[in-house]
Amino acid sequence: MNERSAPAGAPAGNGMLVCVSHSPIIMIRSRPPAQEEDMLDLYARCREEIRRFSPELVVVFGTDHYAGFHLNMMPPYCLGLAAEAVDDVGGFGGRLDVPAEVARDVAETLYDEGFDIAVSHRMTVDHGFSQPLHRLLGALDALPTLPVFVNAMAPPLPRFGRTRRLGEVLGRGLGRLGKRILFIGSGGLSHHPTRYYPAVGEAAPEVAAWQMEAERGGTWSRDEWFDRLRAMHVEGADMLADGRRTREDIRLNPGFDEAFMDMTRRLDFAETDRWQAGPTIRQAGIGAMELQTWVAAAQAYKEMDGRAPHASLYVPALEYGVGYGMAVAGGAR
């Protein structure tokens, strides 16, 4: 574990940042990682910090795993004007409290800055959004929340540099609101969950049909798809605990993860502008592409606040099926 404290006398600001890994298996693990107590402790302290900060708006950058976004329509980025989460494994079902007028204004601001983000009037999200929202805030509708989807699953994948630009423009625009804003980046670090979500072109025909257009593909109903994933993840948790799945199988790469955590502690992601999807996935799995959510959230926070993270943690949590990271910055300190 790595954990740091803020410099004494750090200035107060209107921003708070939480970047955290998600995984369905976190909620159903067969065996706890050795440092799970430290991980849960930081989560608890983070919840208390959020309570004291009392954000007026939450902006969450998340990914999707063929729950709401499918290959028949896969934007690189999408802003939800309304959103509901499915009750998937590792996630929490329910409606997000999306302030539609604020969301529309944000979209207009992005358009004015030359960033033509897609919008959804009825966004469906999964555990990539609902897991951190529920665990950090206590409920999906606890606070007004803007959900921003980043495609991290289906090539062609957005570039890290462009995602950093999205965060920059969004943070600058939101900073003009004068509100206390919590930015959440949900995803990463190294992992390769293709056992559950096969790469495009590598899935069995029935899975490929779901990936293309969900129920309209004719394979499974919505409930059947999520029941199938739940059973697979329960089995996967057992396999990670008993050694049938290894670090190599999930491309767990502590060296890659620690280097990225160092960027996060410095709030400097310029190096990721040079990253290419192919080499990154070979090093650290397709799940590493979810780190674009961290980049966007941290860059947005940096534009309106910029205090360095005062706490961070990294655990190569094989039992969770993911390199687990967390970083916290800003807030009422």
C-alpha positions in Angstrom: 0.0 0.0 0.0 1.1 3.6 -0.7 -0.6 6.4 1.2 0.3 10.1 1.3 -0.9 13.1 3.2 -1.4 16.6 1.9 1.2 19.3 2.5 0.4 21.4 5.6 -1.6 24.5 4.8 -3.0 23.3 1.5 -5.5 25.9 0.2 -9.2 25.1 0.3 -11.1 24.9 -3.0 -14.4 24.0 -4.6 -13.3 20.7 -6.0 -12.9 17.1 -4.7 -11.5 14.2 -6.6 -12.0 10.4 -6.0 -10.5 7.9 -8.4 -11.1 4.3 -7.6 -11.1 0.9 -9.3 -14.3 -1.1 -9.8 -14.8 -4.8 -10.2 -17.9 -7.0 -9.9 -15.8 -9.4 -7.8 -15.1 -6.8 -5.2 -18.7 -7.3 -3.9 -18.6 -11.2 -4.1 -14.9 -12.1 -3.6 -14.3 -15.6 -2.3 -11.3 -14.6 -0.3 -10.2 -11.1 0.9 -7.0 -9.6 -0.3 -4.4 -9.3 2.4 -4.8 -5.5 2.5 -8.6 -5.4 2.3 -8.9 -3.7 5.7 -6.7 -0.8 4.5 -8.8 -0.6 1.3 -12.1 -0.5 3.3 -10.6 2.0 5.8 -9.7 4.5 3.0 -13.2 4.1 1.5 -14.7 4.9 4.9 -12.5 7.9 5.4 -13.3 9.1 1.9 -17.1 8.8 2.6 -16.6 11.0 5.6 -14.6 13.5 3.6 -17.3 13.7 1.0 -19.9 14.3 3.8 -17.8 17.2 5.2 -17.2 18.7 1.7 -21.0 18.5 1.0 -20.7 18.6 -2.8 -23.5 20.4 -4.7 -22.8 18.4 -7.9 -21.1 15.1 -8.7 -19.5 14.3 -12.1 -18.8 10.6 -12.5 -16.7 9.3 -15.4 -17.4 5.6 -16.0 -17.4 2.8 -18.4 -19.9 0.2 -19.5 -19.7 -3.6 -20.1 -22.4 -4.1 -22.8 -25.2 -3.2 -20.3 -26.3 0.1 -21.8 -23.9 0.7 -24.8 -23.6 -1.9 -27.6 -21.8 -2.2 -30.9 -24.7 -1.0 -32.9 -24.1 2.4 -31.4 -20.9 3.0 -29.5 -19.8 6.6 -29.0 -16.4 7.4 -27.7 -17.9 9.7 -25.0 -21.5 10.3 -24.0 -23.1 12.6 -21.4 -26.3 11.4 -19.8 -29.3 13.9 -19.6 -31.0 11.2 -17.6 -29.7 7.8 -16.4 -30.6 4.6 -14.7 -28.4 1.8 -13.4 -29.1 -1.9 -14.0 -28.9 -4.2 -11.0 -25.9 -6.2 -12.3 -23.3 -8.2 -10.4 -21.2 -5.8 -8.4 -23.6 -2.9 -9.1 -26.7 -1.3 -7.7 -29.9 -0.7 -9.6 -31.8 2.6 -9.6 -32.2 6.0 -11.1 -29.5 8.7 -10.9 -30.5 12.2 -10.0 -29.3 13.9 -13.2 -30.0 17.7 -13.3 -31.1 17.8 -17.0 -30.7 21.6 -17.4 -27.2 21.5 -16.0 -26.4 18.5 -18.3 -27.7 20.3 -21.4 -25.7 23.4 -20.5 -22.5 21.3 -20.1 -23.1 19.8 -23.5 -23.5 23.2 -25.0 -20.3 24.3 -23.3 -18.4 21.3 -24.8 -19.8 22.1 -28.2 -18.7 25.7 -27.9 -15.2 24.4 -27.1 -15.2 22.2 -30.2 -15.8 19.0 -28.3 -18.8 17.3 -29.9 -19.9 14.8 -27.2 -22.8 12.5 -27.7 -25.8 12.8 -25.4 -28.3 10.3 -24.1 -31.8 11.2 -22.9 -32.1 7.8 -21.3 -28.7 6.4 -20.4 -28.3 3.0 -19.0 -25.2 2.4 -16.8 -23.9 -0.6 -14.9 -21.5 -1.3 -12.0 -18.9 0.9 -13.7 -20.9 3.9 -12.4 -23.2 2.5 -9.7 -20.5 0.7 -7.6 -18.6 3.8 -6.7 -21.6 6.1 -6.5 -23.4 3.8 -4.1 -20.4 2.9 -2.0 -19.2 6.6 -1.7 -22.6 8.4 -1.5 -24.9 5.8 0.0 -27.4 5.9 -2.8 -27.4 6.5 -6.6 -29.7 9.5 -6.2 -28.1 11.0 -3.1 -26.8 14.0 -5.0 -27.3 15.7 -8.4 -25.0 13.7 -10.7 -23.8 14.1 -14.2 -22.7 10.7 -15.7 -20.1 10.7 -18.5 -19.5 7.5 -20.3 -16.1 6.7 -21.8 -15.8 3.7 -24.2 -13.0 1.5 -22.9 -14.2 -1.8 -24.3 -14.9 -1.7 -28.1 -12.3 -0.6 -30.7 -11.8 2.0 -32.1 -11.0 3.2 -28.6 -10.7 6.9 -27.8 -7.2 8.3 -27.2 -6.0 9.2 -23.8 -4.9 12.7 -25.0 -8.4 13.4 -26.3 -9.9 12.1 -23.0 -7.6 14.4 -21.1 -8.9 17.3 -23.3 -12.4 16.3 -22.4 -11.7 16.6 -18.7 -9.9 19.9 -19.2 -12.8 21.5 -21.1 -15.4 20.1 -18.7 -13.5 21.2 -15.6 -13.0 24.7 -17.0 -16.7 25.1 -17.8 -18.0 23.6 -14.5 -15.6 25.8 -12.6 -17.6 28.8 -13.7 -20.7 27.5 -11.9 -19.1 28.4 -8.5 -20.4 25.1 -7.0 -18.7 22.5 -4.9 -18.1 19.7 -7.3 -17.0 16.1 -6.6 -15.3 14.4 -9.6 -15.2 10.6 -9.6 -13.1 8.5 -12.0 -14.2 4.8 -12.0 -12.1 2.0 -13.5 -8.7 0.4 -13.9 -6.1 -0.5 -13.1 -4.5 -3.5 -14.8 -7.0 -6.3 -15.6 -8.3 -8.3 -18.5 -11.9 -9.4 -18.0 -12.3 -10.9 -21.5 -13.6 -14.1 -19.8 -16.8 -12.2 -19.2 -16.7 -9.6 -21.9 -14.8 -11.1 -24.9 -12.9 -8.8 -27.3 -14.8 -7.7 -30.4 -14.5 -10.4 -33.0 -13.6 -13.1 -30.5 -16.9 -13.9 -28.8 -19.0 -16.9 -29.4 -21.9 -16.1 -31.8 -24.5 -15.9 -29.0 -22.4 -13.5 -27.0 -21.5 -11.4 -30.1 -25.2 -11.1 -30.8 -25.7 -9.6 -27.3 -22.7 -7.3 -27.7 -24.1 -6.0 -31.0 -27.7 -5.2 -29.9 -28.6 -6.7 -26.5 -32.0 -8.4 -26.4 -32.6 -7.6 -30.1 -29.8 -10.0 -30.9 -32.2 -12.8 -30.1 -29.9 -14.8 -27.7 -30.9 -13.8 -24.1 -33.4 -11.7 -22.4 -32.0 -8.9 -20.2 -32.5 -10.9 -17.0 -30.9 -14.0 -18.5 -27.8 -12.0 -19.6 -27.2 -10.6 -16.2 -28.0 -13.9 -14.4 -25.4 -15.5 -16.7 -22.8 -12.8 -15.8 -23.5 -13.2 -12.1 -22.9 -17.0 -12.2 -19.7 -16.5 -14.3 -18.3 -13.9 -11.8 -19.1 -16.1 -8.8 -17.2 -18.9 -10.5 -14.4 -16.5 -11.4 -14.1 -15.3 -7.8 -13.5 -18.9 -6.8 -11.0 -19.4 -9.5 -9.0 -16.4 -8.4 -9.0 -17.6 -4.9 -8.0 -21.2 -5.6 -5.3 -20.5 -8.2 -7.1 -21.6 -11.4 -6.8 -18.0 -12.6 -3.5 -16.3 -12.1 -1.9 -12.8 -12.3 -0.9 -13.7 -15.9 -4.4 -14.7 -16.8 -5.8 -11.3 -15.8 -2.6 -9.3 -16.9 -2.1 -7.9 -13.4 0.9 -5.7 -13.8 2.0 -3.9 -10.6 4.8 -2.1 -12.4 2.4 -0.5 -14.9 0.0 0.3 -12.1 2.5 1.9 -9.8 3.7 4.1 -12.6 0.2 5.3 -13.3 -0.4 5.9 -9.6 2.6 8.1 -9.5 1.1 10.2 -12.4 -2.1 10.4 -10.3 -0.3 11.6 -7.2 1.3 14.4 -9.4 -1.9 15.1 -11.3 0.2 14.9 -14.4 -1.0 12.6 -17.2 0.8 14.1 -20.2 2.7 10.9 -20.6 -0.5 9.0 -21.4 -1.0 11.2 -24.5 1.5 8.9 -26.2 -0.1 5.7 -25.1 -1.5 3.4 -27.9 -4.3 0.9 -27.2 -2.5 -2.2 -28.5 0.7 -2.0 -26.4 -1.3 -0.8 -23.3 -3.7 -3.8 -23.5 -0.8 -6.2 -24.0 0.9 -4.9 -20.9 -2.0 -4.4 -18.6 -5.2 -5.8 -20.2 -8.2 -4.2 -21.8 -9.2 -3.0 -18.3 -6.3 -0.6 -18.3 -8.2 1.5 -20.9 -10.7 2.3 -18.2 -8.0 4.6 -16.7 -9.2 7.2 -19.2 -11.9 7.8 -16.6 -9.2 8.7 -14.0 -7.5 11.0 -16.5 -10.7 12.8 -17.4 -11.8 13.2 -13.8 -8.4 14.3 -12.5 -7.9 16.8 -15.3 -11.4 18.3 -14.7 -10.6 18.6 -11.0 -7.2 20.1 -11.8 -8.8 22.8 -13.8 -11.0 24.1 -11.0 -8.9 23.2 -7.9 -5.7 21.3 -8.4 -4.6 20.4 -4.9 -2.5 17.3 -5.0 -3.9 14.0 -3.7 -3.7 13.7 0.0 -4.3 10.0 0.1 -3.7 7.1 -2.3 -3.5 3.4 -2.2 -2.5 0.6 -4.5 -3.0 -3.2 -4.0 -2.3 -5.9 -6.7 -5.6 -7.5 -5.6 -5.7 -10.8 -7.5 -8.7 -11.8 -5.4 -10.7 -8.9 -6.9 -9.4 -9.7 -10.4 -7.9 -6.2 -10.7 -5.0 -4.0 -9.8 -6.8 -1.9 -7.2 -6.1 1.7 -6.9 -7.6 4.7 -5.1 -6.7 8.4 -4.9 -8.4 11.3 -3.1 -7.7 15.0 -3.5 -9.3 18.3 -2.5 -12.4 18.6 -0.5 -12.9 20.4 2.8 -9.4 20.2 4.3 
